[in-house]
Amino acid sequence: MEADTVGRCLAAGASVQGSINRQGQTILDLFVVEHAAMIESALEHKGSPQDVTRLYVEQQEAAFQVMRSLVDKGAVLSAGTAVLKPGLR
């Protein structure tokens, strides 16, 4: 998730509350799945340690902005029940 895109969607009135699919997952659940994939990607990166670290820090900072924007608008996790159902992964 890109901070600018999320910010524009939120500014336009997009709701972050409620489920986004039949499994009951929320937008914050989706964020967590994408964030985990980003971390896995950083661990598998074949560049120099300095480049991987720089990229990881930049991605973490951007992810924190997205998470903060979502939480500030009321986004919540599905309390662990929906993420056990097939859907996002």
Sine and cosine of phi, psi and omega as CSV:
sin_phi,cos_phi,sin_psi,cos_psi,sin_omega,cos_omega
0.00,0.00,0.73,-0.69,0.00,-1.00
-0.99,-0.12,0.71,-0.70,-0.06,-1.00
-0.84,0.55,-0.68,0.73,-0.02,-1.00
-0.90,0.45,-0.69,0.72,-0.01,-1.00
-0.91,0.42,-0.71,0.71,0.02,-1.00
-0.89,0.46,-0.69,0.73,0.02,-1.00
-0.86,0.51,-0.68,0.73,0.03,-1.00
-0.91,0.42,-0.66,0.75,0.01,-1.00
-0.89,0.45,-0.69,0.73,0.01,-1.00
-0.92,0.40,-0.65,0.76,0.02,-1.00
-0.90,0.44,-0.50,0.87,0.01,-1.00
-0.99,0.14,-0.03,1.00,0.07,-1.00
0.98,-0.19,0.20,0.98,0.02,-1.00
-0.88,0.48,0.69,-0.73,0.00,-1.00
-1.00,0.05,0.67,-0.74,0.05,-1.00
-0.96,-0.29,0.05,1.00,-0.03,-1.00
-0.99,-0.15,0.53,-0.85,0.01,-1.00
1.00,-0.02,0.13,-0.99,-0.05,-1.00
-0.99,0.16,0.41,-0.91,0.00,-1.00
-0.94,-0.33,-0.06,1.00,0.00,-1.00
-0.41,-0.91,0.03,-1.00,-0.04,-1.00
-0.92,0.38,-0.36,0.93,0.01,-1.00
-0.98,0.21,-0.13,0.99,0.02,-1.00
1.00,0.07,0.21,0.98,0.00,-1.00
-0.97,0.26,0.49,-0.87,-0.03,-1.00
-0.96,-0.28,0.15,-0.99,0.04,-1.00
-0.89,0.47,-0.52,0.85,0.03,-1.00
-0.95,0.32,-0.53,0.85,0.13,-0.99
-0.87,0.49,-0.71,0.71,0.02,-1.00
-0.88,0.48,-0.67,0.74,0.05,-1.00
-0.85,0.53,-0.71,0.70,-0.02,-1.00
-0.88,0.47,-0.68,0.74,0.02,-1.00
-0.89,0.46,-0.72,0.70,0.01,-1.00
-0.92,0.40,-0.60,0.80,0.02,-1.00
-0.91,0.41,-0.68,0.74,0.04,-1.00
-0.87,0.49,-0.65,0.76,0.03,-1.00
-0.90,0.43,-0.60,0.80,0.03,-1.00
-0.90,0.44,-0.67,0.74,0.01,-1.00
-0.91,0.42,-0.69,0.72,0.05,-1.00
-0.86,0.52,-0.66,0.75,0.01,-1.00
-0.89,0.46,-0.66,0.75,0.02,-1.00
-0.90,0.44,-0.62,0.78,0.00,-1.00
-0.93,0.37,-0.43,0.90,-0.03,-1.00
-1.00,-0.10,-0.07,1.00,-0.05,-1.00
-0.89,0.46,0.65,-0.76,-0.08,-1.00
-0.98,-0.19,0.13,0.99,-0.02,-1.00
-0.98,0.22,-0.12,-0.99,0.03,-1.00
-0.93,0.37,0.44,-0.90,0.03,-1.00
-0.83,0.56,-0.60,0.80,0.00,-1.00
-0.91,0.41,-0.69,0.72,0.01,-1.00
-0.92,0.40,-0.68,0.73,0.00,-1.00
-0.89,0.45,-0.69,0.73,0.00,-1.00
-0.90,0.44,-0.72,0.69,0.01,-1.00
-0.86,0.51,-0.74,0.67,0.00,-1.00
-0.88,0.48,-0.69,0.72,0.00,-1.00
-0.88,0.48,-0.72,0.70,0.00,-1.00
-0.89,0.46,-0.69,0.73,0.03,-1.00
-0.87,0.48,-0.69,0.73,0.00,-1.00
-0.92,0.40,-0.64,0.77,0.02,-1.00
-0.90,0.43,-0.67,0.74,0.01,-1.00
-0.89,0.45,-0.68,0.74,0.03,-1.00
-0.91,0.41,-0.65,0.76,0.01,-1.00
-0.90,0.44,-0.63,0.78,0.02,-1.00
-0.89,0.46,-0.63,0.78,0.04,-1.00
-0.87,0.48,-0.69,0.72,0.01,-1.00
-0.90,0.45,-0.75,0.66,-0.01,-1.00
-0.86,0.52,-0.71,0.70,-0.01,-1.00
-0.88,0.47,-0.67,0.74,0.03,-1.00
-0.88,0.48,-0.71,0.71,-0.01,-1.00
-0.91,0.41,-0.73,0.68,-0.03,-1.00
-0.91,0.41,-0.63,0.78,0.03,-1.00
-0.87,0.48,-0.46,0.89,0.03,-1.00
-1.00,-0.01,0.03,1.00,0.08,-1.00
0.97,-0.24,0.16,0.99,0.00,-1.00
-0.91,0.40,0.63,-0.77,0.04,-1.00
-0.69,-0.72,0.38,-0.93,0.13,-0.99
-0.97,0.26,0.30,-0.95,-0.04,-1.00
-0.99,0.13,0.35,0.94,0.06,-1.00
0.91,0.42,0.40,0.92,0.10,-0.99
0.99,0.14,-0.13,0.99,-0.02,-1.00
-1.00,0.07,-0.68,0.73,-0.05,-1.00
-0.95,0.31,-0.52,0.85,-0.05,-1.00
-0.94,0.34,-0.20,0.98,0.06,-1.00
-0.99,0.10,-0.21,0.98,-0.01,-1.00
-1.00,-0.05,0.55,-0.84,0.01,-1.00
-0.89,0.46,0.55,-0.84,0.05,-1.00
0.22,-0.98,-0.93,0.36,-0.11,-0.99
-0.99,0.16,-0.50,0.87,-0.06,-1.00
-0.98,-0.20,0.00,0.00,0.00,0.00
